[in-house]
Amino acid sequence: MLQLRDLPTTEVLEKFAERYPDADVTAISSFLHLLRVATDLSIALDTCLAKHGLLQGRWWVLILLMREASQTSTPSILADKAGVTRATMTGLIDGLEQSGLVARVFAKDDRRSVIISLTAVGQAKLDVVMPDYYRRLKQCMQALDEEKRAQLQQILGLINLGIPAFI
């Protein structure tokens, strides 16, 4: 992923706006800053998880399984919830299974039917990772009080509604 480190100044954006009348300088600046922060957050999360021998994709699968009362799910449901293809989910599950963090449980009457189960080793891994993650997340968000966090969620929700403009 390209990571734009050098965000354009207001002056640069105004030059673009002279050439392209639809260019809204404050919208562009806000969008680019949001994209920059989102990228930086993703990189920081990768760094945190790497210290625990995990990648984001695998970590999210473990989280999705832990959220279930039975700590199980099907690969297709996991793929839908994670927003990835079934093929990508298969790769994630393969890696987690090799590490002993999840297990495939096949139906006795139909070997094509499989359930993915969080193992005790997988739960133990989360029990180490999650306190570190939550501590770091708390530090990251400490500059925002509850009111500002609520405002941020509201603003992000509004931006999310505009995403179809790119599609």
C-alpha positions as CSV (number, residue, x, y, z in Angstrom):
1,M,0.0,0.0,0.0
2,L,1.3,3.4,-0.9
3,Q,1.6,5.6,2.2
4,L,1.5,9.3,1.3
5,R,3.9,10.8,3.9
6,D,4.1,14.3,2.4
7,L,0.5,15.7,2.7
8,P,-0.1,18.7,0.4
9,T,-0.3,22.1,1.9
10,T,-3.4,24.3,1.7
11,E,-1.5,26.4,-1.0
12,V,-0.9,23.3,-3.1
13,L,-4.5,22.2,-2.8
14,E,-5.7,25.7,-3.8
15,K,-3.6,25.4,-6.9
16,F,-5.3,22.1,-7.7
17,A,-8.7,23.8,-7.0
18,E,-7.9,26.5,-9.6
19,R,-7.4,23.8,-12.2
20,Y,-10.2,21.4,-11.0
21,P,-13.3,23.4,-10.0
22,D,-14.8,20.4,-8.1
23,A,-11.8,20.3,-5.7
24,D,-13.0,21.3,-2.2
25,V,-9.8,22.2,-0.4
26,T,-10.9,21.5,3.2
27,A,-12.6,18.2,2.1
28,I,-9.4,17.1,0.4
29,S,-7.2,18.0,3.3
30,S,-9.5,16.3,5.8
31,F,-9.8,13.2,3.7
32,L,-6.0,12.9,3.2
33,H,-5.4,13.4,7.0
34,L,-8.0,10.7,7.8
35,L,-6.4,8.4,5.3
36,R,-2.9,9.1,6.7
37,V,-4.0,8.5,10.3
38,A,-5.9,5.3,9.3
39,T,-2.7,4.0,7.6
40,D,-0.6,4.9,10.5
41,L,-3.0,3.1,12.9
42,S,-2.9,0.0,10.8
43,I,0.9,0.0,10.7
44,A,1.0,0.5,14.5
45,L,-1.4,-2.3,15.1
46,D,0.7,-4.6,12.8
47,T,3.8,-3.7,14.9
48,C,2.0,-4.5,18.1
49,L,0.6,-7.8,16.9
50,A,4.0,-8.8,15.4
51,K,5.5,-8.6,18.9
52,H,3.1,-11.5,19.7
53,G,3.7,-13.4,16.5
54,L,0.4,-12.5,14.8
55,L,-0.7,-10.7,11.7
56,Q,-3.9,-8.6,11.7
57,G,-5.9,-11.0,9.5
58,R,-5.2,-14.0,11.8
59,W,-5.8,-11.9,14.9
60,W,-9.2,-10.8,13.6
61,V,-10.2,-14.4,13.0
62,L,-9.3,-15.3,16.6
63,I,-11.3,-12.3,17.8
64,L,-14.3,-13.3,15.7
65,L,-14.2,-16.8,17.1
66,M,-13.8,-15.6,20.7
67,R,-16.9,-13.4,20.2
68,E,-19.0,-16.5,19.6
69,A,-20.5,-18.2,22.6
70,S,-19.4,-21.5,21.3
71,Q,-16.1,-20.1,20.1
72,T,-16.8,-21.7,16.7
73,S,-17.9,-20.6,13.3
74,T,-17.9,-21.7,9.7
75,P,-15.2,-20.5,7.3
76,S,-17.9,-18.7,5.1
77,I,-19.4,-16.8,8.1
78,L,-15.9,-15.8,9.2
79,A,-15.0,-14.6,5.7
80,D,-18.2,-12.5,5.6
81,K,-17.6,-11.0,9.0
82,A,-14.0,-10.3,8.2
83,G,-14.8,-8.8,4.8
84,V,-12.5,-11.2,2.9
85,T,-12.9,-13.8,0.3
86,R,-13.4,-17.4,1.2
87,A,-10.1,-18.2,-0.3
88,T,-8.4,-15.6,1.8
89,M,-10.1,-17.0,4.9
90,T,-8.9,-20.5,4.0
91,G,-5.3,-19.2,4.0
92,L,-5.8,-17.5,7.3
93,I,-7.3,-20.6,8.9
94,D,-4.5,-22.7,7.5
95,G,-1.9,-20.6,9.2
96,L,-3.8,-20.5,12.5
97,E,-4.3,-24.2,12.4
98,Q,-0.6,-24.8,11.8
99,S,0.1,-22.8,14.9
100,G,-2.4,-24.7,16.9
101,L,-4.6,-21.6,17.5
102,V,-7.7,-23.0,15.8
103,A,-8.9,-26.5,14.8
104,R,-11.0,-27.7,11.9
105,V,-13.8,-29.9,13.1
106,F,-15.4,-31.9,10.3
107,A,-19.0,-33.2,10.5
108,K,-19.1,-36.9,10.9
109,D,-21.7,-37.5,8.2
110,D,-20.3,-34.9,5.7
111,R,-16.6,-34.2,5.5
112,R,-17.3,-31.2,3.3
113,S,-18.9,-29.5,6.3
114,V,-16.4,-27.9,8.7
115,I,-16.5,-25.8,11.8
116,I,-13.6,-23.7,12.9
117,S,-13.0,-23.8,16.6
118,L,-10.8,-21.6,18.8
119,T,-8.4,-23.9,20.7
120,A,-7.1,-23.5,24.2
121,V,-3.8,-22.4,22.7
122,G,-5.6,-19.8,20.7
123,Q,-7.5,-18.5,23.7
124,A,-4.2,-18.4,25.7
125,K,-2.6,-16.4,22.9
126,L,-5.5,-13.9,23.0
127,D,-5.2,-13.7,26.8
128,V,-1.6,-12.5,26.3
129,V,-2.3,-10.2,23.3
130,M,-5.5,-8.5,24.4
131,P,-4.2,-6.8,27.6
132,D,-1.3,-5.4,25.6
133,Y,-3.6,-4.3,22.8
134,Y,-6.1,-2.7,25.2
135,R,-3.3,-0.9,27.1
136,R,-1.8,0.5,23.9
137,L,-5.3,1.5,22.5
138,K,-6.1,3.3,25.8
139,Q,-2.8,5.3,25.5
140,C,-3.5,6.0,21.8
141,M,-7.0,7.4,22.6
142,Q,-6.2,9.2,25.9
143,A,-6.2,12.7,24.3
144,L,-10.0,12.2,23.6
145,D,-12.5,12.4,26.5
146,E,-15.7,10.5,26.2
147,E,-17.5,13.3,24.5
148,K,-14.9,13.7,21.8
149,R,-14.8,9.9,21.3
150,A,-18.6,10.0,20.8
151,Q,-18.2,12.9,18.3
152,L,-15.4,11.0,16.5
153,Q,-17.7,8.0,16.1
154,Q,-20.5,10.2,14.8
155,I,-18.2,11.9,12.3
156,L,-16.7,8.6,11.1
157,G,-20.3,7.3,10.7
158,L,-21.1,10.3,8.5
159,I,-17.9,9.8,6.4
160,N,-18.8,6.1,6.1
161,L,-22.1,7.2,4.5
162,G,-20.2,9.0,1.8
163,I,-18.0,6.0,0.8
164,P,-20.4,4.9,-2.0
165,A,-19.4,8.1,-3.9
166,F,-16.1,6.3,-4.8
167,I,-17.8,3.1,-6.0
